[in-house]
Structure formats: structure tokens, C-alpha cells
Amino acid sequence: MKPGPVMVDVAGLELAAEDKERLLHPQVGGVILFARNYATPLQLVRLCQSIRDLRKPGLLIAVDHEGGRVQRFRHAFTAIPPMRELGRLYDRDPAEGIAAARACGHVIGCELQAHGIDLTFAPVLDVDYGESGVIGDRAFHRDPARIATLAEALQSGLAQAGMASVGKHFPGHGWVKADSHLAIPVDERTMAEIAAQDLVPFRRLARAGMGGVMPAHVIYPKVDGKPAGFSGVWLRKVLRDKLGFDGLIFSDDLSMEGASAAGGMVARANAALGAGCDMVLVCNDPRAQDTVLDGLARRPADADLARRLERMRGRAATPAALEASEAYLAATESLARIRKE
């Protein structure tokens, strides 16, 4: 069964009958996990395997595991520092900051893949203007060039582990105060202003092989009246054409208030896919997921989706293999030193 363009979640620590039925829907192509889906390493391995066993090729399995306050799995996983700490370390010692960012990426990639997860939605490429509470210390820095340098190092660490990166939130969520989970943020800057600052990290990482991008539920009215994730201007003209990005475009969660500008749930999904998203996320709302899956406009087989999705698949690994990896052990020791400083 070919993968569909919708990513959904599951209820608990193992698959319920309702989960299995939903994941077998032809419009589903991926699963995003949350903290509620994790109790122990073995349980997580079994959950991911049960998801993969449902279909061939297996569904893509993702998680938000950036570090700091956005790290879904904690017990028995390495604590990843907030990205702001890496920015501060870079300010003191650029070489150490870059090494730490690369170590973060390597540890994240190794640990997630060892438990059956293909990718994390990271790194955050938003500029820290000191305005956005929802971004805050998730951002590396105020300087776009330093963000790009550190994020590229983290991306390199992920790649060394065999995992693709997903940069977010395109073209930048750091300027606005409003939280797109709760409101529809509006960024009144011009395209020239955004390009000179916020697009710098996205441009650099796209050239360095970034695997995926997640756009922001933010409206930039001087560029387009639609939120970026529903805008062909942002996704096709800017991201694809100007930045030359050829990876997978994931929508942010369509259940967020910032997505409500596009209408009801089915309208949101169709609008996001129509604007250029390859895969749309519908999270924490089983009823909305079923509505989208049943109401989504049928699309012909998409060779680009299949190709881009395959590039996001992780490397097969096991928890036991981590202890045999010198590179992984060195990276965890590097992060331990950072936490002691």
C-alpha cells in the first residue's frame, strides 16, 4: 500500500483497535508520537514495530524531540539542552559550540532510530528576537548566520547517525509574539526584511541537504494573505524555486488555532496540500483525523511524495547497538560535559 499524505497520532502505549483501523487508511502515510506514547525503551521499540508491521512499506514514524522543553522521551534518553545554550556556548567558543551542536544531532539521531523512530522535527531555525514565548529558548540565537552554522552542525550530526533533518518554522516564527497554537499570528514585515534575516538559516540548510521543512502557521500579509503553510507563494515560489529545496514539506499541526484561517479541518488539509505541502499533520483529535481522512480530496499517486518520503526513513538500529558505537558514546560524553558547565 503506497503511503498517503496524512500524518496522525495514536492513543497510548500500544496500538488500540481504533488506532490500527486508522493507520490502515490509504490516506495515512505517517505517525507522530508524543510523551503519552512512551513508558520504557522496550515498550517504545514494540510500539514502533507494531506500527511498521501494519503496512508495507511501513509508515513513517516521527516525534518532536528537539531538546530542552520539547523532548518527548526522557527516561533512559540523553537530556538534550535547549538550543539557546548551544548559541551561548558558541558565543564563548565557536568551535565548542559547533561540536556540541553536532553531538546533539548525533545523539538524537542514534537514540531515536534505535527505538524505531525515523525522524524528529528539528532543528528549529527561527530567529530569537526576544518576542516569541512559544519559541524562546528553542531558538539557537538572535544572529541568523550563527543559527545557520549551529543548525548545520546539528544537521550534520543527524546525518552521521543516518537521520534526516526537518527545519522549522518556515519562513520564521520568531518575530511574532502570538503563539500559533492559540492564535493566528501576523508578521507585518516585508519580504526583503524576512529574506535578510529569517530565511538565512533555511537557505543554508537547504543547500546542505536538509531533508524536510515545516512551515509556520503565521500570516505575512506583505507577501501573501494566507499563513505560510497554506501559501503557494511561500512554499512553491520561495521555498522550492528561490531556495531550491527539494525535500519533504510537512504542515504544522492542522489542529492548531493558527491553521483556522484556512477553514474547517478538511479545508485546511486540502489547502495545505494544494499549496505545496507533501504531508499534513492532524494531532490530538481522533475525530478530526477521521474527518480529514474520509473527506480529503483523492490525489493520483505522487512519485515526488514517495521519493521524498523514502529519503526521510531512518536507519535500522537497536538499543543494544548504541553501547557498541564509539561515535555515539563520545557524543553523549560531550553533552554530559556541557551540562556540568
Backbone hydrogen bonds, N-H to C=O, Kabsch-Sander energy under -0.5 kcal/mol:
donor,donor_aa,acceptor,acceptor_aa,energy
4,G,28,V,-1.9
6,V,27,Q,-1.9
7,M,280,V,-3.2
8,V,30,G,-2.1
12,G,14,E,-0.5
20,K,16,A,-2.3
21,E,17,A,-2.3
22,R,18,E,-2.1
23,L,19,D,-2.8
24,L,20,K,-1.2
25,H,22,R,-1.6
28,V,25,H,-2.0
29,G,6,V,-3.2
30,G,6,V,-1.4
31,V,60,L,-3.0
32,I,8,V,-2.6
33,L,62,A,-2.7
37,N,34,F,-1.9
38,Y,35,A,-1.8
39,A,40,T,-0.5
44,L,40,T,-2.2
45,V,41,P,-2.4
46,R,42,L,-2.4
47,L,43,Q,-2.4
48,C,44,L,-2.6
49,Q,45,V,-2.2
50,S,46,R,-2.3
51,I,47,L,-1.8
52,R,48,C,-2.3
53,D,49,Q,-2.4
54,L,50,S,-0.6
54,L,51,I,-0.8
55,R,52,R,-0.9
60,L,29,G,-2.1
62,A,31,V,-3.0
63,V,119,L,-1.1
64,D,33,L,-0.6
65,H,63,V,-0.9
66,E,70,V,-1.8
67,G,70,V,-2.1
68,G,80,I,-3.4
70,V,67,G,-1.7
71,Q,69,R,-0.6
72,R,64,D,-1.1
74,R,72,R,-0.5
77,F,74,R,-2.3
80,I,78,T,-0.6
84,R,137,D,-2.0
85,E,82,P,-1.2
86,L,82,P,-0.8
87,G,83,M,-1.7
88,R,84,R,-2.3
89,L,85,E,-2.2
90,Y,86,L,-2.4
91,D,87,G,-1.9
92,R,88,R,-1.4
93,D,89,L,-2.9
97,G,93,D,-2.5
98,I,94,P,-2.4
99,A,95,A,-2.2
100,A,96,E,-2.5
101,A,97,G,-2.2
102,R,98,I,-2.4
103,A,99,A,-2.2
104,C,100,A,-2.4
105,G,101,A,-2.2
106,H,102,R,-2.2
107,V,103,A,-2.7
108,I,104,C,-2.7
109,G,105,G,-2.5
110,C,106,H,-2.6
111,E,107,V,-2.7
112,L,108,I,-2.4
113,Q,109,G,-2.0
114,A,110,C,-1.9
115,H,111,E,-0.6
115,H,112,L,-1.2
116,G,113,Q,-1.4
117,I,112,L,-2.3
118,D,61,I,-1.7
119,L,61,I,-1.5
121,F,63,V,-1.8
122,A,120,T,-1.9
125,L,168,K,-4.2
126,D,168,K,-0.6
128,D,141,H,-2.6
129,Y,127,V,-1.4
131,E,174,G,-0.6
132,S,174,G,-0.7
133,G,131,E,-0.7
133,G,177,K,-0.6
136,G,132,S,-2.3
138,R,135,I,-2.8
139,A,136,G,-1.7
147,I,143,D,-2.3
148,A,144,P,-2.5
149,T,145,A,-2.1
150,L,146,R,-2.5
151,A,147,I,-3.1
152,E,148,A,-2.3
153,A,149,T,-1.6
154,L,150,L,-2.4
155,Q,151,A,-2.8
156,S,152,E,-2.0
157,G,153,A,-2.0
158,L,154,L,-2.4
159,A,155,Q,-2.5
160,Q,156,S,-2.3
161,A,157,G,-1.5
162,G,158,L,-0.7
162,G,159,A,-0.8
163,M,158,L,-2.8
166,V,122,A,-3.2
167,G,212,G,-2.3
168,K,123,P,-1.6
169,H,214,M,-0.7
170,F,214,M,-1.7
172,G,169,H,-1.7
180,S,178,A,-0.6
182,L,179,D,-1.8
183,A,179,D,-1.9
187,D,219,I,-3.2
188,E,186,V,-0.6
194,I,190,T,-2.2
195,A,191,M,-2.9
196,A,192,A,-1.9
197,Q,193,E,-0.9
197,Q,194,I,-0.6
199,L,194,I,-2.0
200,V,197,Q,-1.2
202,F,198,D,-0.6
203,R,199,L,-2.8
204,R,200,V,-2.3
205,L,201,P,-2.6
206,A,202,F,-2.2
207,R,203,R,-1.8
208,A,204,R,-1.2
209,G,206,A,-1.2
210,M,205,L,-2.3
212,G,165,S,-1.9
213,V,248,L,-2.2
214,M,167,G,-2.6
216,A,170,F,-3.4
218,V,216,A,-1.4
219,I,185,P,-2.6
220,Y,224,D,-0.5
220,Y,226,K,-0.6
223,V,220,Y,-2.6
224,D,220,Y,-2.6
228,A,218,V,-2.1
229,G,216,A,-1.3
230,F,227,P,-2.4
231,S,228,A,-1.5
232,G,230,F,-0.6
235,L,231,S,-2.6
236,R,232,G,-1.8
237,K,232,G,-1.8
238,V,233,V,-1.9
239,L,234,W,-2.8
240,R,235,L,-1.4
241,D,236,R,-2.5
242,K,237,K,-1.5
243,L,238,V,-2.4
244,G,240,R,-0.5
245,F,239,L,-2.2
248,L,211,G,-2.2
250,F,213,V,-2.6
250,F,248,L,-0.7
251,S,279,M,-2.7
254,L,281,L,-3.1
256,M,253,D,-1.4
257,E,181,H,-1.5
258,G,180,S,-2.8
259,A,256,M,-1.6
260,S,257,E,-1.9
262,A,259,A,-2.0
263,G,260,S,-2.0
268,R,264,G,-2.7
269,A,265,M,-2.2
270,N,266,V,-2.6
271,A,267,A,-2.6
272,A,268,R,-2.7
273,L,269,A,-2.4
274,G,270,N,-2.4
275,A,271,A,-1.8
276,G,272,A,-0.9
277,C,272,A,-2.5
278,D,249,I,-2.6
279,M,249,I,-1.9
280,V,5,P,-3.0
281,L,252,D,-0.5
282,V,7,M,-2.3
289,Q,285,D,-2.3
290,D,286,P,-2.4
291,T,287,R,-2.1
292,V,288,A,-2.6
293,L,289,Q,-2.8
294,D,290,D,-2.2
295,G,291,T,-1.9
296,L,292,V,-2.2
303,A,301,A,-0.7
306,A,302,D,-2.1
307,R,303,A,-2.4
308,R,304,D,-2.9
309,L,305,L,-2.7
310,E,306,A,-2.0
311,R,307,R,-1.3
312,M,308,R,-0.5
312,M,309,L,-1.4
313,R,310,E,-1.1
317,A,113,Q,-0.6
321,A,318,T,-0.7
322,L,318,T,-0.7
322,L,319,P,-1.0
323,E,319,P,-0.7
323,E,320,A,-0.5
324,A,321,A,-0.9
325,S,322,L,-1.7
326,E,324,A,-0.7
329,L,325,S,-2.3
330,A,326,E,-2.4
331,A,327,A,-2.0
332,T,328,Y,-2.4
333,E,329,L,-2.0
334,S,330,A,-1.9
335,L,331,A,-2.0
336,A,332,T,-2.0
337,R,333,E,-1.7
338,I,334,S,-1.4
339,R,335,L,-2.0
340,K,336,A,-1.1
341,E,337,R,-1.0
341,E,338,I,-0.7
